[in-house]
Amino acid sequence: YFSSLMQLLSNILLWDGIVPGDTVCDLGLSKLLNRYLLLNLLNTPPGPDNTEKCNKVVSCFPERWFQDLKSGSTLPQLTNFSQHLLQ
């Protein structure tokens, strides 16, 4: 299940720069990450498996989304995911 969701997220985020960024961000982060992937991550026990899954999610994000952010801040759509990482 997780690998299918990751493939879908990766494919959605590949459209960044081709379709409007707000659309890609909304579909990939607000809808897929926050509704389905995060639920899967929260139900995975803490440990190497959860860490590996989180790394896979992070590796999909386009770097340019974070270039203009201040240190210690994140995109609003990533707030819940960031809190999970901190735990």
ROTORVEX-275560 format. One record per residue (C-alpha): chain; y, z, x; residue in three letters. Coordinates in steps of 0.5 Angstrom, whole numbers, plus 500, padded with zeros to 3 digits. Example, Ala and Ser with C-alpha at 12.3 -4.5 7.8 and 13.67 -1.06 7.14 Angstrom:
<pts>
+---+-----+-----+-----+-----+
! c !  yy !  zz !  xx !   r !
+---+-----+-----+-----+-----+
! A ! 491 ! 516 ! 525 ! ALA !
! A ! 498 ! 514 ! 527 ! SER !
+---+-----+-----+-----+-----+
</pts>
This chain:
<pts>
+---+-----+-----+-----+-----+
! c !  yy !  zz !  xx !   r !
+---+-----+-----+-----+-----+
! A ! 500 ! 500 ! 500 ! TYR !
! A ! 505 ! 502 ! 505 ! PHE !
! A ! 504 ! 496 ! 510 ! SER !
! A ! 505 ! 491 ! 504 ! SER !
! A ! 511 ! 495 ! 502 ! LEU !
! A ! 513 ! 494 ! 510 ! MET !
! A ! 512 ! 487 ! 509 ! GLN !
! A ! 516 ! 486 ! 503 ! LEU !
! A ! 522 ! 490 ! 506 ! LEU !
! A ! 522 ! 486 ! 513 ! SER !
! A ! 522 ! 479 ! 509 ! ASN !
! A ! 528 ! 482 ! 505 ! ILE !
! A ! 532 ! 484 ! 511 ! LEU !
! A ! 531 ! 477 ! 514 ! LEU !
! A ! 535 ! 474 ! 509 ! TRP !
! A ! 541 ! 478 ! 512 ! ASP !
! A ! 546 ! 473 ! 513 ! GLY !
! A ! 544 ! 468 ! 509 ! ILE !
! A ! 545 ! 471 ! 502 ! VAL !
! A ! 551 ! 476 ! 501 ! PRO !
! A ! 550 ! 483 ! 505 ! GLY !
! A ! 551 ! 487 ! 499 ! ASP !
! A ! 545 ! 484 ! 495 ! THR !
! A ! 540 ! 485 ! 501 ! VAL !
! A ! 542 ! 492 ! 502 ! CYS !
! A ! 542 ! 493 ! 495 ! ASP !
! A ! 535 ! 490 ! 494 ! LEU !
! A ! 532 ! 493 ! 501 ! GLY !
! A ! 535 ! 499 ! 501 ! LEU !
! A ! 537 ! 502 ! 494 ! SER !
! A ! 531 ! 499 ! 491 ! LYS !
! A ! 525 ! 498 ! 495 ! LEU !
! A ! 526 ! 504 ! 501 ! LEU !
! A ! 529 ! 509 ! 496 ! ASN !
! A ! 524 ! 508 ! 490 ! ARG !
! A ! 518 ! 506 ! 494 ! TYR !
! A ! 517 ! 507 ! 501 ! LEU !
! A ! 521 ! 514 ! 501 ! LEU !
! A ! 516 ! 516 ! 496 ! LEU !
! A ! 510 ! 514 ! 500 ! ASN !
! A ! 513 ! 517 ! 507 ! LEU !
! A ! 515 ! 524 ! 503 ! LEU !
! A ! 507 ! 524 ! 501 ! ASN !
! A ! 505 ! 523 ! 508 ! THR !
! A ! 503 ! 529 ! 512 ! PRO !
! A ! 508 ! 531 ! 518 ! PRO !
! A ! 505 ! 528 ! 524 ! GLY !
! A ! 504 ! 522 ! 528 ! PRO !
! A ! 502 ! 518 ! 522 ! ASP !
! A ! 509 ! 519 ! 519 ! ASN !
! A ! 513 ! 518 ! 525 ! THR !
! A ! 510 ! 511 ! 526 ! GLU !
! A ! 511 ! 509 ! 519 ! LYS !
! A ! 519 ! 512 ! 520 ! CYS !
! A ! 519 ! 508 ! 526 ! ASN !
! A ! 517 ! 501 ! 523 ! LYS !
! A ! 522 ! 502 ! 517 ! VAL !
! A ! 528 ! 503 ! 522 ! VAL !
! A ! 525 ! 497 ! 526 ! SER !
! A ! 527 ! 493 ! 520 ! CYS !
! A ! 534 ! 494 ! 520 ! PHE !
! A ! 539 ! 489 ! 522 ! PRO !
! A ! 543 ! 492 ! 528 ! GLU !
! A ! 549 ! 490 ! 526 ! ARG !
! A ! 549 ! 494 ! 520 ! TRP !
! A ! 550 ! 500 ! 524 ! PHE !
! A ! 555 ! 497 ! 529 ! GLN !
! A ! 562 ! 500 ! 526 ! ASP !
! A ! 559 ! 507 ! 524 ! LEU !
! A ! 562 ! 513 ! 527 ! LYS !
! A ! 557 ! 517 ! 531 ! SER !
! A ! 553 ! 521 ! 526 ! GLY !
! A ! 554 ! 517 ! 520 ! SER !
! A ! 549 ! 513 ! 516 ! THR !
! A ! 550 ! 508 ! 511 ! LEU !
! A ! 550 ! 511 ! 504 ! PRO !
! A ! 544 ! 508 ! 502 ! GLN !
! A ! 540 ! 511 ! 508 ! LEU !
! A ! 542 ! 518 ! 506 ! THR !
! A ! 535 ! 520 ! 503 ! ASN !
! A ! 531 ! 517 ! 509 ! PHE !
! A ! 536 ! 520 ! 514 ! SER !
! A ! 535 ! 527 ! 511 ! GLN !
! A ! 527 ! 526 ! 511 ! HIS !
! A ! 528 ! 524 ! 519 ! LEU !
! A ! 531 ! 530 ! 520 ! LEU !
! A ! 526 ! 534 ! 517 ! GLN !
+---+-----+-----+-----+-----+
</pts>
